[in-house]
Amino acid sequence: MQQYLIRKINHALKIDGSLSHPEWQTAEVAQLVDCVSGKNPKLKTDFRMLYDDYYLYIGYEVEDNNIIATFTERNDPLYEEDVVEIFLSPSGSLHYYYEFNFSPNSVIFDAIVLNDDGREGVGRGTLIPWTDWNCENIQVRSQKKDDGNWSVAAAIPFKSLHLAENRTPKSGETWRTNICRIEYGEEETEYTTWSPTGLVDFHTSERFGLLRFEC
């Protein structure tokens, strides 16, 4: 199982879409791979994560050759265009978890997902996304770069995550997670994940990796 060690910082991160701030450089860098084969994709995606007493931070660096992003409203179907995603299960359950999507235009899709019978090799069971739920006070900013690439940073407040008991995780605590991207390229669509799912279905929750909080 993939494991990511998320380190704690002592002050808030500035969320402006850039990952050049010194605090980001202290985070472990991980790369997304093809969700089925586990091989490197044509277009690279790196991510890194940190946390403090108030927020879980995630930042993505995204290679792109043709950004497709037209949605402007919260909970638009961002997954129909270029997007990065994170799935979070604070309880470790594979049947209910959070889904967050972030677009190159700083637009957010957030939902609580009920996945009643997902199993390895099959993917999702009956999937019910509760999009009426919004994560209060979430911060998201994207930056489009001159070379056609883009980055995005997000701060997810622990006090808004009732599945995490609305509290800061303790050192040594673990959550289940996966980090994903959909890239609608000029020739083909790439589906990439941190923890390979074995099929084109990000809701194959049995393949979620492990997020370990450490001071």
CORSUL-V357616 format. One record per pair of residues at least 24 apart in sequence whose C-alpha atoms are under 10 Angstrom apart, sorted by the first residue. I is the first residue (numbers start at 1). J is the second residue. If there is no record, write none. Layout:
i=I j=J
i=I j=J
//
This chain:
i=1 j=195
i=1 j=196
i=1 j=207
i=1 j=208
i=1 j=209
i=1 j=210
i=2 j=176
i=2 j=177
i=2 j=178
i=2 j=194
i=2 j=195
i=2 j=196
i=2 j=207
i=2 j=208
i=2 j=209
i=2 j=210
i=2 j=211
i=3 j=174
i=3 j=176
i=3 j=177
i=3 j=194
i=3 j=195
i=3 j=208
i=3 j=209
i=3 j=210
i=3 j=211
i=3 j=212
i=4 j=28
i=4 j=29
i=4 j=30
i=4 j=48
i=4 j=49
i=4 j=174
i=4 j=177
i=4 j=194
i=4 j=209
i=4 j=210
i=4 j=211
i=4 j=212
i=4 j=213
i=5 j=48
i=5 j=49
i=5 j=50
i=5 j=172
i=5 j=174
i=5 j=210
i=5 j=211
i=5 j=212
i=5 j=213
i=5 j=214
i=5 j=215
i=6 j=48
i=6 j=49
i=6 j=50
i=6 j=51
i=6 j=56
i=6 j=57
i=6 j=58
i=6 j=171
i=6 j=172
i=6 j=174
i=6 j=211
i=6 j=212
i=6 j=213
i=6 j=214
i=6 j=215
i=7 j=49
i=7 j=50
i=7 j=51
i=7 j=52
i=7 j=171
i=7 j=212
i=7 j=213
i=7 j=214
i=7 j=215
i=8 j=49
i=8 j=50
i=8 j=51
i=8 j=52
i=8 j=53
i=8 j=55
i=8 j=56
i=8 j=171
i=8 j=213
i=8 j=214
i=8 j=215
i=9 j=50
i=9 j=51
i=9 j=52
i=9 j=53
i=9 j=215
i=10 j=51
i=10 j=52
i=10 j=53
i=10 j=215
i=11 j=51
i=11 j=52
i=11 j=53
i=11 j=54
i=12 j=51
i=12 j=52
i=12 j=53
i=12 j=54
i=12 j=55
i=12 j=57
i=12 j=155
i=13 j=50
i=13 j=51
i=13 j=52
i=13 j=55
i=13 j=57
i=13 j=153
i=13 j=154
i=13 j=155
i=14 j=139
i=14 j=153
i=14 j=154
i=14 j=155
i=15 j=57
i=15 j=58
i=15 j=59
i=15 j=139
i=15 j=140
i=15 j=141
i=15 j=142
i=15 j=152
i=15 j=153
i=15 j=154
i=15 j=155
i=16 j=106
i=16 j=139
i=16 j=140
i=16 j=141
i=16 j=142
i=16 j=143
i=16 j=151
i=16 j=152
i=16 j=153
i=16 j=154
i=17 j=59
i=17 j=60
i=17 j=61
i=17 j=104
i=17 j=106
i=17 j=140
i=17 j=141
i=17 j=142
i=17 j=143
i=17 j=144
i=17 j=150
i=17 j=151
i=17 j=152
i=17 j=153
i=17 j=154
i=18 j=59
i=18 j=60
i=18 j=61
i=18 j=141
i=18 j=142
i=18 j=143
i=18 j=144
i=18 j=150
i=18 j=151
i=18 j=152
i=18 j=153
i=19 j=47
i=19 j=48
i=19 j=58
i=19 j=59
i=19 j=60
i=19 j=61
i=19 j=143
i=19 j=151
i=19 j=152
i=19 j=153
i=23 j=50
i=24 j=48
i=24 j=49
i=24 j=50
i=24 j=57
i=24 j=58
i=24 j=59
i=26 j=50
i=27 j=51
i=27 j=58
i=27 j=59
i=29 j=59
i=29 j=60
i=30 j=60
i=30 j=179
i=30 j=194
i=31 j=60
i=31 j=61
i=31 j=179
i=31 j=180
i=31 j=192
i=31 j=193
i=31 j=194
i=31 j=195
i=32 j=178
i=32 j=179
i=32 j=180
i=32 j=181
i=32 j=191
i=32 j=192
i=32 j=193
i=32 j=194
i=32 j=195
i=32 j=196
i=33 j=180
i=33 j=181
i=33 j=190
i=33 j=191
i=33 j=192
i=33 j=193
i=33 j=194
i=33 j=195
i=33 j=196
i=34 j=180
i=34 j=181
i=34 j=190
i=34 j=191
i=34 j=192
i=34 j=193
i=34 j=194
i=34 j=195
i=34 j=196
i=34 j=197
i=34 j=198
i=34 j=199
i=34 j=200
i=35 j=180
i=35 j=181
i=35 j=190
i=35 j=191
i=35 j=192
i=35 j=193
i=35 j=194
i=35 j=195
i=35 j=196
i=35 j=197
i=35 j=198
i=35 j=199
i=35 j=200
i=35 j=201
i=35 j=202
i=36 j=191
i=36 j=192
i=36 j=193
i=36 j=195
i=36 j=196
i=36 j=197
i=36 j=198
i=36 j=199
i=36 j=200
i=36 j=201
i=37 j=192
i=37 j=196
i=37 j=197
i=37 j=198
i=37 j=199
i=38 j=192
i=38 j=193
i=38 j=194
i=38 j=195
i=38 j=196
i=38 j=197
i=38 j=198
i=39 j=192
i=39 j=196
i=40 j=192
i=41 j=190
i=41 j=191
i=41 j=192
i=42 j=185
i=42 j=190
i=43 j=149
i=43 j=183
i=43 j=185
i=43 j=190
i=43 j=192
i=44 j=149
i=44 j=192
i=45 j=84
i=45 j=150
i=45 j=151
i=45 j=180
i=45 j=181
i=45 j=192
i=45 j=193
i=45 j=194
i=46 j=151
i=46 j=179
i=46 j=194
i=47 j=84
i=47 j=151
i=47 j=152
i=47 j=153
i=47 j=179
i=47 j=180
i=47 j=194
i=48 j=153
i=49 j=153
i=49 j=154
i=49 j=155
i=49 j=211
i=50 j=155
i=50 j=213
i=50 j=214
i=51 j=155
i=51 j=156
i=51 j=157
i=51 j=158
i=51 j=168
i=51 j=169
i=51 j=213
i=51 j=214
i=51 j=215
i=52 j=157
i=52 j=158
i=52 j=168
i=52 j=169
i=52 j=215
i=53 j=157
i=53 j=158
i=53 j=159
i=53 j=167
i=53 j=168
i=53 j=169
i=53 j=170
i=54 j=155
i=54 j=156
i=54 j=157
i=54 j=158
i=54 j=159
i=54 j=160
i=54 j=166
i=54 j=167
i=54 j=168
i=54 j=169
i=55 j=138
i=55 j=139
i=55 j=154
i=55 j=155
i=55 j=156
i=55 j=157
i=55 j=158
i=55 j=159
i=55 j=160
i=55 j=167
i=55 j=168
i=56 j=138
i=56 j=154
i=56 j=155
i=56 j=156
i=56 j=157
i=56 j=158
i=56 j=168
i=56 j=169
i=57 j=139
i=57 j=140
i=57 j=153
i=57 j=154
i=57 j=155
i=57 j=156
i=57 j=157
i=58 j=86
i=58 j=140
i=58 j=152
i=58 j=153
i=58 j=154
i=58 j=155
i=58 j=156
i=58 j=179
i=59 j=84
i=59 j=140
i=59 j=141
i=59 j=142
i=59 j=151
i=59 j=152
i=59 j=153
i=59 j=154
i=59 j=155
i=60 j=84
i=60 j=85
i=60 j=102
i=60 j=142
i=60 j=150
i=60 j=151
i=60 j=152
i=60 j=153
i=60 j=154
i=60 j=179
i=60 j=181
i=61 j=143
i=61 j=149
i=61 j=150
i=61 j=151
i=61 j=152
i=61 j=153
i=62 j=104
i=62 j=144
i=62 j=148
i=62 j=149
i=62 j=150
i=62 j=151
i=62 j=152
i=62 j=181
i=62 j=183
i=63 j=145
i=63 j=147
i=63 j=148
i=63 j=149
i=63 j=150
i=63 j=151
i=63 j=183
i=64 j=144
i=64 j=145
i=64 j=147
i=64 j=148
i=64 j=149
i=64 j=150
i=64 j=183
i=64 j=184
i=64 j=185
i=65 j=147
i=65 j=148
i=65 j=149
i=65 j=183
i=65 j=184
i=65 j=185
i=65 j=186
i=66 j=148
i=66 j=149
i=66 j=183
i=66 j=184
i=66 j=185
i=66 j=186
i=67 j=103
i=67 j=104
i=67 j=144
i=67 j=148
i=67 j=149
i=67 j=150
i=67 j=183
i=67 j=184
i=67 j=185
i=67 j=186
i=68 j=103
i=68 j=104
i=68 j=105
i=68 j=183
i=68 j=184
i=68 j=185
i=68 j=186
i=69 j=103
i=69 j=104
i=69 j=105
i=69 j=106
i=69 j=107
i=69 j=184
i=70 j=103
i=70 j=104
i=70 j=105
i=70 j=107
i=71 j=103
i=71 j=104
i=71 j=105
i=71 j=106
i=71 j=107
i=71 j=108
i=72 j=103
i=72 j=105
i=72 j=106
i=72 j=107
i=72 j=108
i=73 j=106
i=73 j=107
i=73 j=108
i=73 j=109
i=74 j=101
i=74 j=102
i=74 j=106
i=74 j=107
i=74 j=108
i=74 j=109
i=74 j=110
i=74 j=131
i=74 j=134
i=75 j=100
i=75 j=101
i=75 j=107
i=75 j=108
i=75 j=109
i=75 j=110
i=75 j=111
i=75 j=131
i=75 j=132
i=75 j=133
i=75 j=134
i=76 j=101
i=76 j=107
i=76 j=108
i=76 j=109
i=76 j=110
i=76 j=131
i=77 j=101
i=77 j=108
i=77 j=109
i=78 j=102
i=78 j=103
i=78 j=104
i=78 j=107
i=78 j=108
i=78 j=109
i=78 j=182
i=79 j=103
i=79 j=109
i=79 j=181
i=79 j=182
i=79 j=183
i=79 j=184
i=80 j=182
i=80 j=183
i=80 j=184
i=81 j=182
i=81 j=183
i=81 j=184
i=81 j=185
i=81 j=189
i=82 j=181
i=82 j=182
i=82 j=183
i=82 j=184
i=82 j=185
i=82 j=189
i=82 j=190
i=83 j=107
i=83 j=108
i=83 j=109
i=83 j=180
i=83 j=181
i=83 j=182
i=83 j=183
i=83 j=184
i=84 j=151
i=84 j=152
i=84 j=179
i=84 j=180
i=84 j=181
i=84 j=182
i=84 j=183
i=84 j=192
i=84 j=193
i=85 j=109
i=85 j=110
i=85 j=178
i=85 j=179
i=85 j=180
i=85 j=181
i=85 j=182
i=85 j=193
i=85 j=202
i=86 j=110
i=86 j=177
i=86 j=178
i=86 j=179
i=86 j=180
i=86 j=181
i=86 j=193
i=86 j=194
i=86 j=202
i=87 j=111
i=87 j=112
i=87 j=113
i=87 j=176
i=87 j=177
i=87 j=178
i=87 j=179
i=87 j=180
i=87 j=202
i=87 j=203
i=87 j=205
i=87 j=208
i=87 j=209
i=88 j=112
i=88 j=161
i=88 j=163
i=88 j=164
i=88 j=175
i=88 j=176
i=88 j=177
i=88 j=178
i=88 j=179
i=88 j=208
i=88 j=209
i=88 j=210
i=88 j=211
i=89 j=113
i=89 j=163
i=89 j=164
i=89 j=174
i=89 j=175
i=89 j=176
i=89 j=177
i=89 j=178
i=89 j=205
i=89 j=208
i=89 j=210
i=89 j=211
i=90 j=161
i=90 j=162
i=90 j=163
i=90 j=164
i=90 j=165
i=90 j=169
i=90 j=173
i=90 j=174
i=90 j=175
i=90 j=176
i=90 j=177
i=90 j=211
i=91 j=163
i=91 j=164
i=91 j=165
i=91 j=174
i=91 j=175
i=91 j=176
i=92 j=163
i=92 j=174
i=92 j=175
i=92 j=176
i=92 j=177
i=92 j=208
i=92 j=210
i=92 j=211
i=93 j=175
i=93 j=176
i=93 j=205
i=93 j=206
i=94 j=118
i=94 j=119
i=94 j=176
i=94 j=177
i=94 j=203
i=94 j=204
i=94 j=205
i=94 j=206
i=94 j=207
i=94 j=208
i=95 j=124
i=95 j=125
i=95 j=126
i=95 j=127
i=95 j=203
i=95 j=205
i=95 j=206
i=96 j=127
i=96 j=128
i=96 j=129
i=96 j=163
i=96 j=205
i=97 j=129
i=97 j=163
i=97 j=176
i=97 j=177
i=97 j=205
i=98 j=129
i=98 j=130
i=98 j=135
i=98 j=161
i=98 j=163
i=98 j=177
i=99 j=129
i=99 j=130
i=99 j=131
i=99 j=177
i=99 j=178
i=99 j=179
i=99 j=203
i=100 j=135
i=100 j=154
i=100 j=156
i=100 j=179
i=101 j=179
i=101 j=180
i=101 j=181
i=102 j=140
i=102 j=141
i=102 j=142
i=102 j=152
i=102 j=153
i=102 j=154
i=102 j=181
i=103 j=140
i=103 j=141
i=103 j=142
i=103 j=150
i=103 j=151
i=103 j=152
i=104 j=141
i=104 j=142
i=104 j=143
i=104 j=144
i=104 j=149
i=104 j=150
i=104 j=151
i=104 j=152
i=105 j=140
i=105 j=141
i=105 j=142
i=105 j=143
i=105 j=144
i=105 j=150
i=105 j=152
i=106 j=139
i=106 j=140
i=106 j=141
i=106 j=142
i=106 j=143
i=106 j=151
i=106 j=152
i=106 j=153
i=106 j=154
i=107 j=140
i=107 j=141
i=107 j=142
i=108 j=134
i=108 j=135
i=108 j=138
i=108 j=139
i=108 j=140
i=108 j=141
i=108 j=154
i=109 j=134
i=109 j=135
i=110 j=134
i=110 j=135
i=110 j=138
i=111 j=135
i=112 j=163
i=113 j=203
i=115 j=203
i=115 j=204
i=115 j=205
i=117 j=204
i=117 j=205
i=118 j=203
i=118 j=204
i=118 j=205
i=118 j=206
i=119 j=203
i=119 j=204
i=119 j=205
i=119 j=206
i=119 j=207
i=120 j=197
i=120 j=198
i=120 j=199
i=120 j=204
i=120 j=205
i=120 j=206
i=120 j=207
i=121 j=197
i=121 j=198
i=121 j=199
i=121 j=204
i=121 j=206
i=121 j=207
i=122 j=198
i=122 j=199
i=122 j=201
i=122 j=204
i=123 j=197
i=123 j=198
i=123 j=199
i=123 j=200
i=123 j=201
i=123 j=202
i=123 j=203
i=123 j=204
i=123 j=205
i=123 j=206
i=123 j=207
i=124 j=201
i=124 j=202
i=124 j=203
i=124 j=204
i=124 j=205
i=124 j=206
i=125 j=203
i=125 j=204
i=125 j=205
i=127 j=203
i=134 j=160
i=135 j=159
i=135 j=160
i=135 j=161
i=135 j=162
i=136 j=160
i=136 j=161
i=168 j=213
i=169 j=212
i=169 j=213
i=169 j=214
i=170 j=212
i=170 j=213
i=170 j=214
i=170 j=215
i=171 j=212
i=171 j=213
i=171 j=214
i=171 j=215
i=172 j=211
i=172 j=212
i=172 j=213
i=172 j=214
i=172 j=215
i=173 j=211
i=173 j=212
i=173 j=213
i=173 j=214
i=174 j=210
i=174 j=211
i=174 j=212
i=174 j=213
i=174 j=214
i=175 j=208
i=175 j=209
i=175 j=210
i=175 j=211
i=175 j=212
i=175 j=213
i=176 j=205
i=176 j=206
i=176 j=207
i=176 j=208
i=176 j=209
i=176 j=210
i=176 j=211
i=176 j=212
i=177 j=205
i=177 j=207
i=177 j=208
i=177 j=209
i=177 j=210
i=177 j=211
i=177 j=212
i=178 j=202
i=178 j=203
i=178 j=204
i=178 j=205
i=178 j=207
i=178 j=208
i=178 j=209
i=178 j=210
i=178 j=211
i=179 j=208
i=179 j=209
//
